[in-house]
Structures are given as C-alpha cells and as structure tokens.
C-alpha cells in the first residue's frame, strides 16, 4: 500500500495537467494541516470517528471486481452505459449513447475545458480531513457529460467497489449536464461483508439551464466498510434535479450532501430511505441552499434502526436574501425498533429573505400501538402486524422513486433487515 504522505502525493501530482495539479495541491495542504474530525464539532455530532487515515493506504493496483449484482442489473434492464470502479480505479466503461461516458482519469488527462469548468472553484471551503484526502490523493473515477439538449432515455449505471482489505479507496463521480439535457445516473456502492476498508467517494453534479437529471445512489457497502461520502450538486435556471438514496450497508456510512439552487426557477427533489441494524451507524448531513428567486426544494427521508444501530440526520435549509419567493420543505421520519437503537433528527432553517414559504418536520418513535391493535383485530398476529407496519412505512418512499425498477430489490433488502432484527430479538 502507498501511505497518505507527501511522497505519495508528489507521485500522483506529477502525472496531472497543471490545472489539476494546482487543485490537488490545495487538497494536500488541507490534508496535511487539518486534524481528524471530532464529535465536538457540530457537523460530526452523535458519531465516533473510528478510523485513522494515517493507518491506511492507497492500493498500488485494484483488486478483482466483485461478481455482477444481478438484482440491480436485471432491475434496470437496458443501460445507456455501465462503468465499474474498483478500489478507486476505473477498470471498465461500456456504452455512451451520445454522451461522454469515460474514466475520470482519462478525462482529466485530455484537459477538457468542460471538466475544468466543473472543478474551477477547487476544494470546498468546508473541507474536512476525509474530503481533503480525496482532493489530494484521488486518482480516478467516472465522468458523465451530457451535451447541449442531449436526451438519454436509458440510465447510466456506475459501480463503486472496494475489494482489498486495509485500504482507503477514493472513487469520484462527476456529472455535467449542459442546457436542455436530460438523463439519469444510478450509482451502486458495494463491498464484501467482513472486508475492513475505508471508502471516501466524492460526487459532483453540475447542471445548466432547463436540465432534467436524476441521480440515484444504492449504498450497500459491506458490514465492515467505513464510508465517508461528500456530494455537491448545483442546479441551473429552470432545472429539475432529483436525488434519491437508499442507505443499507456499511459499519459506519456518512453522506454529506450540499445542494446549491443557483438558477432562478430551479427545482430540487431529495428522496431517501435508510435502515440500520446490528451496530451500524448511518449518518446524514444535508444542506439545501436557495441562492436564487423562485426556487423550490422538497427533502423527504425515512429511516429505521434496530438492534444497537444508530442513525443521525441533521438538515439545513438556507434561504439567501436574493432568494425571494422560494418554497422549501424538509421532512425526516424515523422508526426505532429496538431498545438499544438510537435515531437523532435535527432539522434546521436559516431564512434571510422575507417572501418565502418554508417548513420542516421531524419524528422519532416506535411502531404505532394503535395500528398494531387494529391489524391484530383483523386477524394478524403481532409479528405479522408489525412487519406490515414497517413495510408500509417504507412503501411511502419507495413508490416515489424515479427509477421505479429499483423498488423490488430495495423492498426486499429493507424487509430482510427487519426480519433479521426480529429473529435476533426473539
């Protein structure tokens, strides 16, 4: 393995074009000076940092790809393109359908003007040491570029896999959609159970005007994988942007999502479910920033925890002074299925304009006794009544998924988790 130090960084930076090298240097400077995050920081409340980046390293070459996941492939059917990134290196890219669909390392080496535009601002101001590691040492990923008014009906499937023990993997997904383009991208994150490794994905989505784009993440990291994902999305004028996430796996899986509604009239829909069991921690930090007038957003997440699992949701809707007539809503609902489980939900609003409509809702609680009594009065035993409640709780989210084909495998994964909790509890 290659340690995360200056010698490794210089070896990586030497192969980058000048503009990319400058951005990487900013990442390394931050990585070299920032401490590891602490639960004392607001953005890391409720979680323990159970990994030391100085004790892991980059793989010198990727391991063997995992077998194909037939559930997702068969659910999505015909694809516009399929890319596989293993241990941070993109090992295969097939298809394009009129768009640029390629390895990110190849796109950077080609010195593309469009890609430089996406990265022009460099590492984000709220960089932590995990994200800084990615900006300094990240070498590859997948690049999706939808040209002007290009409409792609079929989805692109991107896989991030981690297969080598003891490593840190730094895959990156960059999606650029020009004016009038339409498309859909599905990102599937996975690793074998029992594989102790660290994954630090970075995701960027930048859209032009009048774009229609959906991004779906199916997070199924293995039960010993520690994952910290930072995702940033920017919407143009009158753009319609959808983000959907299913959080199933990981021993500790964090998603830091920041969305900037920069174009007037843009609309963003965020939909998600998560389910933690055993001793998992699922950690969500969502920031919705309305920066232009007449923008709308709707954030709707549902989660459940059982055994001794923990979930964390902190969300912020910020309405800038220039974002008059914005309409924003944030909802988070949680089921706590076992006495040892915990769910934390902290929605926040920061409203700096005076002509807006904005609201948030949050709930944490057990299964409903009245619903249980009603179902049992109709002939169900308690086990089946509770199972039906859990299924109905998540059905409300699943039926809204933009990629309806993913409903069956996700429903199966969610209910398998619940059945396991019941079996261990009995």
KOLKOLVO-864678 format. One line per 4 residues: number of its first residue (from 1); their letters; for each residue x, y, z of C-alpha. Coordinates in steps of 0.2 Angstrom, whole numbers. Layout:
! residues N
NUM	A	X/Y/Z  ... $
//
This chain:
! residues 426
1	XXXX	0/0/0  5/18/-3  4/29/13  -5/45/13 $
5	XXXX	10/56/13  19/69/3  30/56/-7  14/48/-12 $
9	XXXX	6/64/-16  20/70/-27  20/54/-37  1/56/-41 $
13	XXXX	3/75/-44  17/73/-57  5/64/-69  -8/78/-68 $
17	XXXX	-10/93/-80  -6/110/-72  -24/115/-68  -27/98/-60 $
21	XXXX	-11/98/-50  -15/116/-43  -32/109/-36  -23/93/-29 $
25	XXXX	-10/104/-20  -24/114/-12  -31/97/-6  -15/91/1 $
29	XXXX	-11/107/10  -28/105/19  -25/86/22  -8/90/29 $
33	XXXX	-14/103/42  -32/98/46  -35/87/62  -46/72/61 $
37	XXXX	-64/77/64  -71/76/82  -89/73/89  -87/90/97 $
41	XXXX	-89/98/80  -107/102/75  -106/93/58  -99/77/67 $
45	XXXX	-111/77/82  -118/60/88  -104/49/80  -87/42/84 $
49	XXXX	-73/43/72  -67/25/72  -54/26/58  -36/33/57 $
53	XXXX	-32/39/39  -13/38/44  -15/19/47  -22/15/29 $
57	XXXX	-15/17/12  -19/18/-7  -18/1/-16  -5/0/-29 $
61	XXXX	-17/-9/-41  -35/-13/-39  -41/-30/-34  -53/-41/-44 $
65	XXXX	-70/-35/-47  -85/-42/-37  -97/-53/-47  -111/-44/-56 $
69	XXXX	-126/-40/-45  -140/-47/-55  -153/-39/-44  -148/-21/-49 $
73	XXXX	-143/-26/-67  -160/-35/-71  -170/-22/-62  -163/-8/-73 $
77	XXXX	-163/-18/-89  -156/-10/-104  -142/3/-100  -135/18/-109 $
81	XXXX	-118/14/-101  -110/4/-87  -94/8/-78  -85/-1/-64 $
85	XXXX	-73/7/-52  -63/-5/-41  -53/1/-26  -53/19/-33 $
89	XXXX	-48/14/-51  -60/13/-65  -57/-4/-73  -71/-4/-87 $
93	XXXX	-83/8/-96  -95/2/-109  -108/12/-119  -111/31/-121 $
97	XXXX	-127/34/-131  -122/51/-137  -114/57/-121  -96/57/-114 $
101	XXXX	-95/42/-103  -77/38/-98  -64/36/-85  -61/52/-75 $
105	XXXX	-43/50/-76  -44/49/-95  -55/65/-95  -43/74/-84 $
109	XXXX	-28/69/-95  -37/75/-110  -38/93/-102  -56/95/-106 $
113	XXXX	-62/113/-105  -79/107/-98  -71/97/-84  -60/111/-79 $
117	XXXX	-76/122/-78  -84/110/-65  -68/110/-54  -64/128/-56 $
121	XXXX	-68/133/-38  -56/119/-31  -59/110/-15  -74/116/-5 $
125	XXXX	-72/129/9  -80/117/22  -67/103/19  -63/90/32 $
129	XXXX	-48/79/33  -58/64/24  -63/75/9  -46/83/9 $
133	XXXX	-38/66/7  -49/63/-8  -44/80/-16  -26/77/-13 $
137	XXXX	-24/58/-17  -39/54/-28  -34/47/-45  -49/41/-54 $
141	XXXX	-67/39/-56  -81/41/-69  -86/56/-79  -103/58/-87 $
145	XXXX	-105/73/-98  -122/76/-106  -120/88/-121  -132/103/-126 $
149	XXXX	-150/97/-127  -145/79/-127  -159/67/-121  -154/50/-114 $
153	XXXX	-169/39/-110  -159/24/-103  -150/25/-86  -131/25/-84 $
157	XXXX	-125/13/-71  -109/17/-61  -102/4/-48  -90/9/-34 $
161	XXXX	-82/-7/-27  -70/-9/-13  -62/-26/-13  -45/-25/-5 $
165	XXXX	-43/-26/14  -35/-12/24  -35/1/10  -43/18/8 $
169	XXXX	-52/20/-9  -55/37/-17  -68/35/-31  -76/50/-39 $
173	XXXX	-91/53/-50  -93/69/-59  -109/73/-69  -111/88/-80 $
177	XXXX	-127/91/-89  -127/106/-102  -143/116/-106  -158/107/-111 $
181	XXXX	-150/89/-107  -160/75/-99  -153/59/-91  -152/48/-77 $
185	XXXX	-137/40/-67  -138/26/-54  -123/24/-43  -121/7/-34 $
189	XXXX	-109/6/-19  -104/-11/-13  -90/-21/-4  -89/-39/3 $
193	XXXX	-95/-42/20  -81/-44/33  -69/-33/22  -62/-19/33 $
197	XXXX	-58/-4/22  -61/14/20  -71/22/6  -71/41/3 $
201	XXXX	-81/44/-13  -83/62/-20  -98/66/-31  -101/82/-41 $
205	XXXX	-117/86/-51  -117/102/-61  -132/107/-72  -135/120/-85 $
209	XXXX	-152/128/-88  -168/118/-92  -160/102/-87  -169/86/-81 $
213	XXXX	-157/75/-72  -160/61/-59  -146/53/-48  -149/38/-38 $
217	XXXX	-137/30/-25  -139/12/-19  -127/11/-4  -124/-7/0 $
221	XXXX	-106/-6/7  -101/-22/17  -103/-23/36  -85/-19/39 $
225	XXXX	-83/-4/27  -81/13/34  -88/26/21  -87/45/21 $
229	XXXX	-96/52/5  -96/71/1  -108/76/-13  -111/93/-21 $
233	XXXX	-125/97/-33  -128/114/-42  -144/117/-52  -145/130/-66 $
237	XXXX	-160/141/-71  -177/131/-73  -168/115/-70  -176/100/-62 $
241	XXXX	-164/90/-52  -168/74/-42  -158/65/-30  -163/48/-22 $
245	XXXX	-153/37/-10  -155/21/-1  -143/18/13  -142/0/18 $
249	XXXX	-124/-5/21  -108/0/30  -102/-2/48  -102/17/48 $
253	XXXX	-108/26/32  -109/45/31  -116/56/17  -113/75/17 $
257	XXXX	-124/82/4  -124/100/-1  -136/107/-15  -135/124/-22 $
261	XXXX	-150/131/-31  -141/144/-41  -153/146/-56  -169/156/-55 $
265	XXXX	-184/144/-55  -174/128/-52  -182/114/-43  -174/100/-32 $
269	XXXX	-182/84/-25  -172/74/-12  -179/57/-8  -171/44/3 $
273	XXXX	-173/29/15  -160/21/26  -161/6/38  -148/2/51 $
277	XXXX	-146/-15/61  -133/-23/72  -121/-10/77  -122/1/61 $
281	XXXX	-121/20/61  -129/29/46  -125/47/46  -134/60/35 $
285	XXXX	-129/79/34  -140/88/21  -138/106/16  -151/114/4 $
289	XXXX	-145/132/-1  -158/143/-10  -147/156/-19  -159/162/-32 $
293	XXXX	-178/168/-33  -192/157/-37  -183/141/-32  -191/126/-24 $
297	XXXX	-185/111/-15  -193/96/-6  -182/84/5  -191/68/11 $
301	XXXX	-182/55/21  -187/40/31  -176/28/41  -177/14/54 $
305	XXXX	-164/7/66  -164/-9/76  -153/-20/87  -140/-7/93 $
309	XXXX	-139/3/77  -139/22/76  -145/35/63  -141/53/63 $
313	XXXX	-150/66/52  -145/85/53  -153/95/39  -152/114/35 $
317	XXXX	-162/124/23  -154/141/20  -164/154/10  -152/168/4 $
321	XXXX	-158/187/4  -159/186/-15  -169/170/-15  -186/178/-13 $
325	XXXX	-202/168/-17  -193/152/-13  -203/137/-7  -194/124/3 $
329	XXXX	-199/109/14  -189/96/24  -196/80/32  -187/67/41 $
333	XXXX	-196/52/50  -188/38/60  -193/21/67  -184/14/82 $
337	XXXX	-187/-4/83  -176/-10/97  -172/-3/115  -154/-2/111 $
341	XXXX	-156/8/95  -155/27/93  -161/39/80  -156/58/80 $
345	XXXX	-165/70/69  -161/89/69  -169/99/55  -164/117/54 $
349	XXXX	-170/133/45  -160/149/41  -171/161/32  -163/178/26 $
353	XXXX	-177/183/14  -195/189/19  -206/182/5  -204/164/6 $
357	XXXX	-213/148/11  -203/136/21  -206/122/33  -198/107/41 $
361	XXXX	-205/91/51  -196/78/61  -202/62/71  -193/48/80 $
365	XXXX	-203/34/88  -208/16/89  -221/7/79  -238/13/82 $
369	XXXX	-248/3/96  -265/8/88  -260/2/71  -254/-14/79 $
373	XXXX	-270/-16/88  -281/-13/73  -271/-25/62  -272/-39/76 $
377	XXXX	-291/-36/77  -292/-40/59  -283/-57/62  -265/-54/61 $
381	XXXX	-253/-60/74  -241/-47/82  -226/-52/71  -236/-50/55 $
385	XXXX	-244/-34/61  -228/-26/65  -220/-32/49  -234/-24/39 $
389	XXXX	-231/-8/48  -213/-7/43  -217/-12/25  -230/2/24 $
393	XXXX	-218/15/32  -205/12/18  -218/10/4  -222/28/6 $
397	XXXX	-204/32/0  -201/18/-12  -217/22/-23  -209/39/-26 $
401	XXXX	-193/33/-33  -189/40/-50  -181/23/-55  -196/13/-51 $
405	XXXX	-187/-3/-57  -177/-2/-41  -192/-4/-30  -192/-23/-29 $
409	XXXX	-174/-26/-24  -174/-12/-12  -190/-18/-4  -183/-35/-2 $
413	XXXX	-167/-28/6  -176/-17/18  -188/-31/24  -173/-44/25 $
417	XXXX	-166/-32/38  -181/-31/48  -183/-50/48  -166/-51/54 $
421	XXXX	-169/-39/69  -185/-49/73  -176/-66/73  -161/-59/84 $
425	XX	-174/-51/96  -183/-67/98 $
//
